Amino acid sequence: MKPTESGRPQFSNEDAQARVLGLWNVKSMARELPSERDQNFHIRAEGGAEYVLKIANVREKREVLEL
């Protein structure tokens, strides 16, 4: 769960599932999606709903994230 020197997060699929469960109480399966600076996951909830979880690069400016 540490960022690399580039600031890119390094979460596993299991880490993403645990975050989704902890933050939103949603049991899910996570699959990492391609991303250069951030880390993104396709989240499939138990009920079939689908989401994208984006974990931002620690070096990204807040103003950019809020776009």
PDB file as gemmi writes it, atoms N, CA and C in Angstrom:
CRYST1    1.000    1.000    1.000  90.00  90.00  90.00 P 1                      
ATOM      1  N   MET A   1       0.806  -1.197   0.000  1.00  0.00           N  
ATOM      2  CA  MET A   1       0.000   0.000   0.000  1.00  0.00           C  
ATOM      3  C   MET A   1       0.848   1.260   0.000  1.00  0.00           C  
ATOM      4  N   LYS A   2       2.093   1.167  -0.343  1.00  0.00           N  
ATOM      5  CA  LYS A   2       2.947   2.343  -0.389  1.00  0.00           C  
ATOM      6  C   LYS A   2       3.045   2.849  -1.817  1.00  0.00           C  
ATOM      7  N   PRO A   3       3.159   4.173  -1.980  1.00  0.00           N  
ATOM      8  CA  PRO A   3       3.383   4.695  -3.330  1.00  0.00           C  
ATOM      9  C   PRO A   3       4.810   4.400  -3.774  1.00  0.00           C  
ATOM     10  N   THR A   4       4.996   4.305  -5.053  1.00  0.00           N  
ATOM     11  CA  THR A   4       6.336   4.143  -5.595  1.00  0.00           C  
ATOM     12  C   THR A   4       7.012   5.508  -5.600  1.00  0.00           C  
ATOM     13  N   GLU A   5       8.249   5.572  -6.052  1.00  0.00           N  
ATOM     14  CA  GLU A   5       8.939   6.863  -6.113  1.00  0.00           C  
ATOM     15  C   GLU A   5       8.210   7.836  -7.023  1.00  0.00           C  
ATOM     16  N   SER A   6       7.466   7.341  -7.990  1.00  0.00           N  
ATOM     17  CA  SER A   6       6.702   8.209  -8.882  1.00  0.00           C  
ATOM     18  C   SER A   6       5.430   8.715  -8.208  1.00  0.00           C  
ATOM     19  N   GLY A   7       5.119   8.177  -7.013  1.00  0.00           N  
ATOM     20  CA  GLY A   7       3.903   8.570  -6.317  1.00  0.00           C  
ATOM     21  C   GLY A   7       2.720   7.683  -6.624  1.00  0.00           C  
ATOM     22  N   ARG A   8       2.900   6.743  -7.564  1.00  0.00           N  
ATOM     23  CA  ARG A   8       1.791   5.859  -7.942  1.00  0.00           C  
ATOM     24  C   ARG A   8       1.483   4.893  -6.799  1.00  0.00           C  
ATOM     25  N   PRO A   9       0.213   4.790  -6.394  1.00  0.00           N  
ATOM     26  CA  PRO A   9      -0.145   3.866  -5.320  1.00  0.00           C  
ATOM     27  C   PRO A   9       0.081   2.414  -5.733  1.00  0.00           C  
ATOM     28  N   GLN A  10       0.235   1.562  -4.748  1.00  0.00           N  
ATOM     29  CA  GLN A  10       0.477   0.139  -5.000  1.00  0.00           C  
ATOM     30  C   GLN A  10      -0.451  -0.701  -4.121  1.00  0.00           C  
ATOM     31  N   PHE A  11      -1.742  -0.696  -4.441  1.00  0.00           N  
ATOM     32  CA  PHE A  11      -2.733  -1.484  -3.725  1.00  0.00           C  
ATOM     33  C   PHE A  11      -2.989  -2.781  -4.480  1.00  0.00           C  
ATOM     34  N   SER A  12      -3.223  -3.856  -3.769  1.00  0.00           N  
ATOM     35  CA  SER A  12      -3.604  -5.117  -4.398  1.00  0.00           C  
ATOM     36  C   SER A  12      -5.117  -5.122  -4.618  1.00  0.00           C  
ATOM     37  N   ASN A  13      -5.596  -6.100  -5.385  1.00  0.00           N  
ATOM     38  CA  ASN A  13      -7.044  -6.249  -5.563  1.00  0.00           C  
ATOM     39  C   ASN A  13      -7.720  -6.441  -4.206  1.00  0.00           C  
ATOM     40  N   GLU A  14      -7.087  -7.204  -3.338  1.00  0.00           N  
ATOM     41  CA  GLU A  14      -7.647  -7.461  -2.004  1.00  0.00           C  
ATOM     42  C   GLU A  14      -7.683  -6.185  -1.166  1.00  0.00           C  
ATOM     43  N   ASP A  15      -6.641  -5.340  -1.289  1.00  0.00           N  
ATOM     44  CA  ASP A  15      -6.642  -4.047  -0.591  1.00  0.00           C  
ATOM     45  C   ASP A  15      -7.817  -3.192  -1.048  1.00  0.00           C  
ATOM     46  N   ALA A  16      -8.059  -3.161  -2.365  1.00  0.00           N  
ATOM     47  CA  ALA A  16      -9.166  -2.364  -2.906  1.00  0.00           C  
ATOM     48  C   ALA A  16     -10.506  -2.884  -2.393  1.00  0.00           C  
ATOM     49  N   GLN A  17     -10.676  -4.191  -2.380  1.00  0.00           N  
ATOM     50  CA  GLN A  17     -11.912  -4.784  -1.865  1.00  0.00           C  
ATOM     51  C   GLN A  17     -12.115  -4.403  -0.402  1.00  0.00           C  
ATOM     52  N   ALA A  18     -11.060  -4.452   0.391  1.00  0.00           N  
ATOM     53  CA  ALA A  18     -11.154  -4.099   1.810  1.00  0.00           C  
ATOM     54  C   ALA A  18     -11.517  -2.632   1.990  1.00  0.00           C  
ATOM     55  N   ARG A  19     -10.974  -1.746   1.157  1.00  0.00           N  
ATOM     56  CA  ARG A  19     -11.302  -0.312   1.233  1.00  0.00           C  
ATOM     57  C   ARG A  19     -12.765  -0.079   0.910  1.00  0.00           C  
ATOM     58  N   VAL A  20     -13.254  -0.723  -0.137  1.00  0.00           N  
ATOM     59  CA  VAL A  20     -14.660  -0.571  -0.526  1.00  0.00           C  
ATOM     60  C   VAL A  20     -15.572  -1.077   0.594  1.00  0.00           C  
ATOM     61  N   LEU A  21     -15.214  -2.186   1.190  1.00  0.00           N  
ATOM     62  CA  LEU A  21     -16.003  -2.726   2.294  1.00  0.00           C  
ATOM     63  C   LEU A  21     -15.954  -1.788   3.500  1.00  0.00           C  
ATOM     64  N   GLY A  22     -14.772  -1.316   3.837  1.00  0.00           N  
ATOM     65  CA  GLY A  22     -14.614  -0.444   4.992  1.00  0.00           C  
ATOM     66  C   GLY A  22     -15.261   0.921   4.839  1.00  0.00           C  
ATOM     67  N   LEU A  23     -15.176   1.501   3.642  1.00  0.00           N  
ATOM     68  CA  LEU A  23     -15.711   2.844   3.420  1.00  0.00           C  
ATOM     69  C   LEU A  23     -17.202   2.863   3.118  1.00  0.00           C  
ATOM     70  N   TRP A  24     -17.672   1.883   2.349  1.00  0.00           N  
ATOM     71  CA  TRP A  24     -19.061   1.915   1.886  1.00  0.00           C  
ATOM     72  C   TRP A  24     -19.868   0.676   2.262  1.00  0.00           C  
ATOM     73  N   ASN A  25     -19.242  -0.238   3.007  1.00  0.00           N  
ATOM     74  CA  ASN A  25     -19.916  -1.469   3.438  1.00  0.00           C  
ATOM     75  C   ASN A  25     -20.468  -2.262   2.246  1.00  0.00           C  
ATOM     76  N   VAL A  26     -19.675  -2.336   1.182  1.00  0.00           N  
ATOM     77  CA  VAL A  26     -20.064  -3.048  -0.033  1.00  0.00           C  
ATOM     78  C   VAL A  26     -19.098  -4.210  -0.242  1.00  0.00           C  
ATOM     79  N   LYS A  27     -19.619  -5.427  -0.218  1.00  0.00           N  
ATOM     80  CA  LYS A  27     -18.800  -6.598  -0.543  1.00  0.00           C  
ATOM     81  C   LYS A  27     -18.636  -6.645  -2.057  1.00  0.00           C  
ATOM     82  N   SER A  28     -17.410  -6.877  -2.516  1.00  0.00           N  
ATOM     83  CA  SER A  28     -17.158  -6.772  -3.956  1.00  0.00           C  
ATOM     84  C   SER A  28     -15.961  -7.598  -4.364  1.00  0.00           C  
ATOM     85  N   MET A  29     -15.781  -7.651  -5.674  1.00  0.00           N  
ATOM     86  CA  MET A  29     -14.578  -8.188  -6.293  1.00  0.00           C  
ATOM     87  C   MET A  29     -13.919  -7.017  -7.021  1.00  0.00           C  
ATOM     88  N   ALA A  30     -12.605  -6.917  -6.907  1.00  0.00           N  
ATOM     89  CA  ALA A  30     -11.878  -5.823  -7.550  1.00  0.00           C  
ATOM     90  C   ALA A  30     -10.903  -6.392  -8.572  1.00  0.00           C  
ATOM     91  N   ARG A  31     -10.762  -5.651  -9.667  1.00  0.00           N  
ATOM     92  CA  ARG A  31      -9.795  -6.017 -10.717  1.00  0.00           C  
ATOM     93  C   ARG A  31      -9.100  -4.731 -11.141  1.00  0.00           C  
ATOM     94  N   GLU A  32      -7.778  -4.729 -11.084  1.00  0.00           N  
ATOM     95  CA  GLU A  32      -7.037  -3.521 -11.426  1.00  0.00           C  
ATOM     96  C   GLU A  32      -7.205  -3.184 -12.910  1.00  0.00           C  
ATOM     97  N   LEU A  33      -7.345  -1.906 -13.179  1.00  0.00           N  
ATOM     98  CA  LEU A  33      -7.441  -1.383 -14.543  1.00  0.00           C  
ATOM     99  C   LEU A  33      -6.129  -0.684 -14.892  1.00  0.00           C  
ATOM    100  N   PRO A  34      -5.797  -0.596 -16.171  1.00  0.00           N  
ATOM    101  CA  PRO A  34      -4.569   0.096 -16.562  1.00  0.00           C  
ATOM    102  C   PRO A  34      -4.610   1.573 -16.169  1.00  0.00           C  
ATOM    103  N   SER A  35      -3.490   2.073 -15.692  1.00  0.00           N  
ATOM    104  CA  SER A  35      -3.383   3.478 -15.325  1.00  0.00           C  
ATOM    105  C   SER A  35      -1.914   3.841 -15.222  1.00  0.00           C  
ATOM    106  N   GLU A  36      -1.585   5.040 -15.635  1.00  0.00           N  
ATOM    107  CA  GLU A  36      -0.190   5.462 -15.646  1.00  0.00           C  
ATOM    108  C   GLU A  36       0.242   6.078 -14.321  1.00  0.00           C  
ATOM    109  N   ARG A  37      -0.533   7.034 -13.786  1.00  0.00           N  
ATOM    110  CA  ARG A  37      -0.106   7.774 -12.594  1.00  0.00           C  
ATOM    111  C   ARG A  37      -0.904   7.431 -11.350  1.00  0.00           C  
ATOM    112  N   ASP A  38      -2.145   7.022 -11.519  1.00  0.00           N  
ATOM    113  CA  ASP A  38      -3.008   6.666 -10.412  1.00  0.00           C  
ATOM    114  C   ASP A  38      -3.158   5.152 -10.401  1.00  0.00           C  
ATOM    115  N   GLN A  39      -4.051   4.671  -9.559  1.00  0.00           N  
ATOM    116  CA  GLN A  39      -4.384   3.254  -9.597  1.00  0.00           C  
ATOM    117  C   GLN A  39      -5.901   3.162  -9.605  1.00  0.00           C  
ATOM    118  N   ASN A  40      -6.431   2.432 -10.568  1.00  0.00           N  
ATOM    119  CA  ASN A  40      -7.869   2.313 -10.746  1.00  0.00           C  
ATOM    120  C   ASN A  40      -8.278   0.849 -10.685  1.00  0.00           C  
ATOM    121  N   PHE A  41      -9.483   0.627 -10.145  1.00  0.00           N  
ATOM    122  CA  PHE A  41     -10.002  -0.732 -10.028  1.00  0.00           C  
ATOM    123  C   PHE A  41     -11.432  -0.788 -10.543  1.00  0.00           C  
ATOM    124  N   HIS A  42     -11.749  -1.844 -11.256  1.00  0.00           N  
ATOM    125  CA  HIS A  42     -13.133  -2.151 -11.608  1.00  0.00           C  
ATOM    126  C   HIS A  42     -13.688  -2.895 -10.400  1.00  0.00           C  
ATOM    127  N   ILE A  43     -14.777  -2.385  -9.843  1.00  0.00           N  
ATOM    128  CA  ILE A  43     -15.399  -2.973  -8.663  1.00  0.00           C  
ATOM    129  C   ILE A  43     -16.744  -3.564  -9.083  1.00  0.00           C  
ATOM    130  N   ARG A  44     -16.938  -4.839  -8.791  1.00  0.00           N  
ATOM    131  CA  ARG A  44     -18.227  -5.491  -9.046  1.00  0.00           C  
ATOM    132  C   ARG A  44     -18.798  -5.894  -7.686  1.00  0.00           C  
ATOM    133  N   ALA A  45     -19.881  -5.212  -7.294  1.00  0.00           N  
ATOM    134  CA  ALA A  45     -20.522  -5.475  -6.007  1.00  0.00           C  
ATOM    135  C   ALA A  45     -21.297  -6.790  -6.062  1.00  0.00           C  
ATOM    136  N   GLU A  46     -21.560  -7.360  -4.884  1.00  0.00           N  
ATOM    137  CA  GLU A  46     -22.291  -8.639  -4.813  1.00  0.00           C  
ATOM    138  C   GLU A  46     -23.627  -8.592  -5.542  1.00  0.00           C  
ATOM    139  N   GLY A  47     -24.309  -7.479  -5.510  1.00  0.00           N  
ATOM    140  CA  GLY A  47     -25.611  -7.365  -6.162  1.00  0.00           C  
ATOM    141  C   GLY A  47     -25.530  -7.153  -7.666  1.00  0.00           C  
ATOM    142  N   GLY A  48     -24.310  -7.032  -8.206  1.00  0.00           N  
ATOM    143  CA  GLY A  48     -24.132  -6.867  -9.644  1.00  0.00           C  
ATOM    144  C   GLY A  48     -23.800  -5.447 -10.072  1.00  0.00           C  
ATOM    145  N   ALA A  49     -23.937  -4.469  -9.172  1.00  0.00           N  
ATOM    146  CA  ALA A  49     -23.585  -3.087  -9.522  1.00  0.00           C  
ATOM    147  C   ALA A  49     -22.084  -3.012  -9.801  1.00  0.00           C  
ATOM    148  N   GLU A  50     -21.707  -2.097 -10.686  1.00  0.00           N  
ATOM    149  CA  GLU A  50     -20.302  -1.948 -11.055  1.00  0.00           C  
ATOM    150  C   GLU A  50     -19.859  -0.508 -10.845  1.00  0.00           C  
ATOM    151  N   TYR A  51     -18.626  -0.351 -10.385  1.00  0.00           N  
ATOM    152  CA  TYR A  51     -18.070   0.961 -10.074  1.00  0.00           C  
ATOM    153  C   TYR A  51     -16.614   1.003 -10.496  1.00  0.00           C  
ATOM    154  N   VAL A  52     -16.043   2.200 -10.484  1.00  0.00           N  
ATOM    155  CA  VAL A  52     -14.609   2.377 -10.651  1.00  0.00           C  
ATOM    156  C   VAL A  52     -14.095   3.052  -9.384  1.00  0.00           C  
ATOM    157  N   LEU A  53     -13.079   2.445  -8.773  1.00  0.00           N  
ATOM    158  CA  LEU A  53     -12.409   3.014  -7.609  1.00  0.00           C  
ATOM    159  C   LEU A  53     -11.106   3.621  -8.096  1.00  0.00           C  
ATOM    160  N   LYS A  54     -10.921   4.919  -7.852  1.00  0.00           N  
ATOM    161  CA  LYS A  54      -9.697   5.595  -8.265  1.00  0.00           C  
ATOM    162  C   LYS A  54      -8.918   5.968  -7.009  1.00  0.00           C  
ATOM    163  N   ILE A  55      -7.659   5.551  -6.963  1.00  0.00           N  
ATOM    164  CA  ILE A  55      -6.761   5.915  -5.874  1.00  0.00           C  
ATOM    165  C   ILE A  55      -5.710   6.828  -6.491  1.00  0.00           C  
ATOM    166  N   ALA A  56      -5.698   8.070  -6.040  1.00  0.00           N  
ATOM    167  CA  ALA A  56      -4.884   9.095  -6.675  1.00  0.00           C  
ATOM    168  C   ALA A  56      -3.410   8.978  -6.321  1.00  0.00           C  
ATOM    169  N   ASN A  57      -2.594   9.453  -7.232  1.00  0.00           N  
ATOM    170  CA  ASN A  57      -1.161   9.597  -7.051  1.00  0.00           C  
ATOM    171  C   ASN A  57      -0.927  10.621  -5.938  1.00  0.00           C  
ATOM    172  N   VAL A  58      -0.027  10.335  -4.989  1.00  0.00           N  
ATOM    173  CA  VAL A  58       0.209  11.246  -3.870  1.00  0.00           C  
ATOM    174  C   VAL A  58       0.787  12.580  -4.320  1.00  0.00           C  
ATOM    175  N   ARG A  59       1.330  12.632  -5.500  1.00  0.00           N  
ATOM    176  CA  ARG A  59       1.912  13.885  -6.012  1.00  0.00           C  
ATOM    177  C   ARG A  59       0.921  14.722  -6.816  1.00  0.00           C  
ATOM    178  N   GLU A  60      -0.276  14.219  -7.008  1.00  0.00           N  
ATOM    179  CA  GLU A  60      -1.273  14.948  -7.791  1.00  0.00           C  
ATOM    180  C   GLU A  60      -1.792  16.145  -7.000  1.00  0.00           C  
ATOM    181  N   LYS A  61      -1.933  17.270  -7.666  1.00  0.00           N  
ATOM    182  CA  LYS A  61      -2.457  18.479  -7.011  1.00  0.00           C  
ATOM    183  C   LYS A  61      -3.949  18.299  -6.729  1.00  0.00           C  
ATOM    184  N   ARG A  62      -4.377  18.760  -5.571  1.00  0.00           N  
ATOM    185  CA  ARG A  62      -5.783  18.656  -5.178  1.00  0.00           C  
ATOM    186  C   ARG A  62      -6.695  19.317  -6.222  1.00  0.00           C  
ATOM    187  N   GLU A  63      -6.262  20.431  -6.786  1.00  0.00           N  
ATOM    188  CA  GLU A  63      -7.070  21.142  -7.781  1.00  0.00           C  
ATOM    189  C   GLU A  63      -7.360  20.246  -8.989  1.00  0.00           C  
ATOM    190  N   VAL A  64      -6.390  19.457  -9.384  1.00  0.00           N  
ATOM    191  CA  VAL A  64      -6.556  18.554 -10.516  1.00  0.00           C  
ATOM    192  C   VAL A  64      -7.543  17.432 -10.143  1.00  0.00           C  
ATOM    193  N   LEU A  65      -7.408  16.901  -8.934  1.00  0.00           N  
ATOM    194  CA  LEU A  65      -8.302  15.827  -8.488  1.00  0.00           C  
ATOM    195  C   LEU A  65      -9.752  16.290  -8.417  1.00  0.00           C  
ATOM    196  N   GLU A  66      -9.954  17.552  -8.065  1.00  0.00           N  
ATOM    197  CA  GLU A  66     -11.313  18.063  -7.912  1.00  0.00           C  
ATOM    198  C   GLU A  66     -11.981  18.398  -9.249  1.00  0.00           C  
ATOM    199  N   LEU A  67     -11.258  18.314 -10.347  1.00  0.00           N  
ATOM    200  CA  LEU A  67     -11.869  18.550 -11.654  1.00  0.00           C  
ATOM    201  C   LEU A  67     -12.895  17.503 -11.854  1.00  0.00           C  
TER     202      LEU A  67                                                      
END                                                                             
